[in-house]
Amino acid sequence: MNQSSLPPVGVVIVNWNLRDSLRETLLSFRAVDYQDLRIVVSDNASTDGSQEMVRREFPEVRLLAHERGLGYAKAASLALASVVDETRYVFSTTNDVLVAPDMIRLLVEYAEAHPEVGVVGCKIFFHEPADRLWSAGGFFFLGHPWHHGFLRRDGPRYSRVRECTFVTGCGFLLRSEALKKVGFFDERYVFYSEDAELCLRIREAGWRVVYLPTARMWHKTSTTLAKNRPVQLYYSTRNNLHLMDRHPSVGKPLIRAAYLGLVCPAKMLLFLAMGRGANARGIWRGIRDWRLGRFGWYEEHYPD
């Protein structure tokens, strides 16, 4: 497909105090082979010079400089809102990725050829080791989200186009028409599960969610919130339970019972056996706040 015939694409990157990693991500997008990219960095009140670096080194990038931390879901949603009306697609991603030069073009060409597709996800490798897969599309098992190919070497089974329950928000192309119909990320989630929940809403509105193996990117894991494992486990547990409440297709009563009665206790016991009681407590707190109907920030409920 001729470049001049391809529509404008927005790129949304959320950042918080990862200046050097953000620079590498932006340099990666600067090398992308696509004629009309409109990049937005949504910065959550970074104090490490990230905003100044973007203004100084990447004048082509639109910067949304927030005065306080908004969480991933809200910061990403504000950035999506800023470009959705001027683009046919928006690629939503994070500040810890590197992308192949042809990635955007391949995603857009596939979406253009398949108007029934609302979300297209990439083949995502770990940054180190770069030959190991991080995600080849997502699915739910016993109520828990999983990634096809996680930690495996690439191979033919991960090189086929696949329809998925969800694809990770580490990097996916969203059809602007679908976003206008279903909305953006659910800001109440703050962090975690907001990508799968958005994919489920788009699926339920009639579009397909597809994994495209020819579109490649690399992910540096454990760069922001994942450094605080108990808080990460709190958000992922609480939000996943709220997601199952909202989407019966992945949260049938027996599935939810398996998640609460098997998956969560097994994880908690494993952490306790490893001497990581704080991690087990994070899971328990997530379950408790789900039962109480709580959303919002961890610190609002557990200021200690």
C-alpha positions in Angstrom: 0.0 0.0 0.0 1.3 3.4 -1.0 2.4 5.6 2.0 0.5 8.6 0.7 -2.8 6.6 0.8 -2.4 5.6 4.5 -4.3 7.7 7.1 -2.8 9.7 9.9 -2.1 7.8 13.0 -1.8 9.0 16.6 0.7 7.6 19.0 0.0 7.9 22.7 2.8 7.4 25.3 2.3 7.7 29.0 5.3 8.6 31.1 6.2 9.0 34.7 9.9 9.7 35.8 11.5 7.5 33.1 13.3 10.2 31.1 16.0 8.1 29.6 13.7 5.2 28.7 11.2 7.6 27.2 14.0 9.1 25.1 14.8 5.7 23.7 11.2 5.1 23.0 10.8 8.4 21.2 13.9 7.8 19.1 12.5 4.4 18.2 9.3 6.1 16.9 11.3 8.8 15.1 12.8 5.9 13.0 9.3 4.5 12.1 8.6 4.3 8.4 5.2 6.1 8.4 4.4 9.3 6.7 1.9 10.9 9.2 2.5 10.0 12.8 1.1 12.4 15.5 2.9 11.5 18.8 1.5 12.6 22.2 3.4 12.1 25.4 1.1 12.3 28.5 3.4 13.0 31.4 2.3 12.3 35.0 4.0 15.2 36.7 7.5 13.8 36.3 10.3 15.4 38.4 13.3 13.8 36.6 13.4 16.3 33.7 11.2 14.2 31.3 9.1 17.1 30.3 12.1 19.4 29.6 13.7 16.6 27.6 10.7 16.2 25.4 10.4 19.9 24.7 14.1 20.2 24.0 14.9 17.1 22.0 11.6 16.2 20.4 9.8 19.4 19.2 7.6 17.3 16.9 6.0 15.6 19.9 2.9 17.0 21.5 3.4 17.1 25.3 0.5 16.9 27.8 2.2 18.0 31.0 0.0 17.2 33.9 0.5 19.0 37.2 -0.1 15.9 39.3 0.0 12.1 38.8 -3.2 10.9 37.2 -2.5 7.2 36.9 -2.0 5.3 33.6 -5.6 5.0 32.6 -6.5 8.6 32.9 -3.3 10.0 31.4 -3.7 7.7 28.4 -7.4 8.6 28.0 -6.6 12.3 27.9 -4.0 11.7 25.3 -6.4 9.5 23.3 -9.0 12.3 23.5 -6.5 14.8 22.1 -5.9 12.9 18.8 -8.9 10.6 18.2 -10.8 13.2 16.2 -7.9 13.9 13.8 -6.8 10.3 13.1 -8.3 7.0 11.9 -6.2 4.9 14.3 -4.3 5.5 17.6 -1.4 3.4 18.7 -1.4 3.3 22.5 1.8 2.3 24.3 4.2 2.9 27.2 7.5 4.7 27.9 9.6 1.4 28.0 9.3 0.0 24.5 11.2 -0.1 21.2 9.4 -0.6 17.9 10.4 -2.0 14.5 10.4 0.7 11.8 7.6 -1.1 9.8 5.4 -1.8 12.8 2.9 1.0 12.4 2.6 0.5 8.7 1.9 -3.2 9.0 -0.7 -2.6 11.7 -2.5 0.0 9.7 -2.4 -2.0 6.4 -4.0 -4.9 8.2 -6.7 -2.7 9.9 -7.4 -1.0 6.6 -7.9 -4.4 4.9 -10.2 -5.6 7.7 -12.7 -3.0 8.8 -14.3 -5.4 11.2 -11.2 -5.3 13.4 -11.2 -2.7 16.2 -7.9 -3.5 17.9 -4.7 -4.9 16.4 -1.8 -6.1 18.7 1.8 -6.7 18.1 4.3 -9.6 18.6 6.1 -8.3 21.7 9.5 -9.5 22.8 11.4 -8.9 26.0 14.1 -6.2 25.6 16.5 -8.6 27.3 16.7 -11.4 26.2 15.5 -10.0 22.9 14.7 -13.5 21.4 12.2 -14.3 24.1 8.5 -13.5 23.7 6.6 -11.4 26.2 3.2 -11.5 24.4 1.7 -13.0 21.3 -1.8 -12.1 22.2 -3.8 -12.5 25.4 -6.4 -14.9 26.8 -8.1 -15.6 30.2 -7.8 -19.0 32.0 -9.5 -19.5 35.4 -10.2 -15.8 35.4 -6.6 -14.9 35.2 -5.2 -13.0 32.1 -2.3 -14.8 30.3 -0.1 -14.1 27.3 0.5 -16.6 24.5 4.2 -17.4 24.1 5.3 -15.8 27.4 9.0 -16.5 28.0 9.2 -18.8 24.9 11.3 -18.5 21.9 9.6 -17.3 18.7 8.3 -20.0 16.4 5.7 -20.9 13.8 2.9 -21.2 16.4 3.4 -17.6 17.2 3.6 -16.5 13.6 0.0 -16.8 12.7 -2.7 -14.1 12.8 -4.9 -14.9 15.8 -8.1 -13.6 17.1 -7.7 -12.9 20.9 -9.8 -12.1 23.9 -7.4 -9.1 24.4 -4.0 -7.8 23.4 -1.8 -5.9 25.8 -1.8 -2.1 26.1 2.0 -2.3 26.1 1.3 -1.6 22.4 -1.9 -1.9 20.4 -3.5 -0.1 17.5 -7.0 1.1 18.2 -9.6 2.1 15.6 -10.7 5.7 16.4 -14.3 4.8 15.3 -14.4 2.1 18.0 -13.0 4.4 20.7 -15.7 7.0 19.9 -18.3 4.4 20.3 -17.2 2.7 23.5 -15.0 5.3 25.2 -11.4 5.3 26.4 -9.7 3.5 29.3 -11.7 3.2 32.5 -10.0 5.7 34.7 -11.2 4.1 37.9 -8.7 1.3 37.4 -5.7 3.7 37.7 -3.2 0.9 36.7 -3.6 -2.6 35.3 -6.4 -4.5 33.5 -7.6 -1.2 31.8 -6.2 -2.6 28.4 -8.0 -5.9 28.6 -11.2 -4.2 29.8 -11.1 -1.8 26.8 -10.5 -4.7 24.4 -13.6 -6.5 25.9 -15.8 -3.4 25.4 -14.7 -3.1 21.8 -15.3 -6.8 21.2 -18.8 -6.6 22.8 -19.5 -3.6 20.5 -19.0 -5.9 17.5 -15.4 -5.5 16.5 -12.7 -8.1 16.5 -9.4 -8.1 18.5 -6.5 -9.5 16.5 -2.9 -10.4 17.1 -0.6 -9.6 14.1 2.7 -11.4 14.3 4.6 -9.4 11.6 4.3 -6.2 13.6 7.1 -6.4 16.2 8.2 -4.5 19.3 10.4 -5.0 22.4 9.4 -4.3 26.0 11.6 -3.4 28.9 9.8 -4.9 31.8 9.7 -3.9 35.5 10.4 -0.2 34.9 7.7 1.7 36.8 5.0 0.3 39.1 6.3 -3.2 38.8 9.2 -2.3 41.1 6.6 -2.1 43.9 5.3 -5.7 43.6 2.7 -5.6 46.5 1.0 -2.5 45.0 1.1 -4.0 41.5 -0.5 -7.2 42.8 -3.1 -5.1 44.6 -4.2 -3.3 41.4 -4.0 -6.4 39.2 -6.1 -8.5 41.6 -8.7 -5.8 42.4 -9.1 -4.6 38.8 -9.3 -8.1 37.3 -12.2 -8.9 39.7 -14.0 -5.7 38.7 -13.4 -6.6 35.1 -15.0 -10.0 35.6 -18.0 -8.4 37.2 -18.4 -6.1 34.2 -17.8 -8.7 31.5 -19.6 -12.0 32.1 -17.9 -13.6 29.0 -14.7 -13.9 31.0 -16.2 -13.8 34.5 -18.9 -16.5 34.8 -19.6 -17.5 38.4 -17.6 -20.7 38.2 -14.7 -18.9 36.7 -14.7 -16.2 39.3 -15.0 -18.9 42.0 -11.9 -20.6 40.5 -10.0 -17.4 40.5 -10.9 -16.6 44.1 -10.7 -20.2 45.4 -7.7 -21.5 43.4 -5.6 -18.9 41.6 -5.4 -16.2 44.3 -4.8 -18.6 47.2 -2.1 -20.4 45.3 -0.3 -17.2 44.5 -0.6 -16.0 48.1 0.8 -19.3 49.5 3.6 -19.2 47.1 4.6 -15.7 48.1 4.3 -16.7 51.8 6.6 -19.7 51.2 9.1 -17.4 49.6 9.0 -15.1 52.6 7.3 -12.3 50.6 4.3 -11.6 52.9 3.9 -8.1 51.5 3.1 -9.6 48.1 0.4 -11.9 49.6 -1.0 -9.0 51.5 -1.3 -7.0 48.3 -3.4 -9.7 46.7 -5.6 -10.0 49.9 -6.1 -6.2 49.9 -7.1 -6.3 46.2 -9.7 -9.0 47.0 -11.0 -7.0 50.0 -11.4 -3.8 48.1 -13.2 -5.5 45.2 -15.7 -6.9 47.8 -16.1 -3.4 49.1 -16.7 -2.0 45.6 -13.6 0.2 45.8 -11.7 1.7 42.9 -9.1 4.5 42.9 -5.6 4.7 44.2 -4.0 2.2 46.6 -2.7 5.1 48.7 -6.2 6.4 49.3 -7.1 3.1 51.0 -3.7 2.2 52.5 -1.9 5.5 53.3 0.7 3.6 55.4 
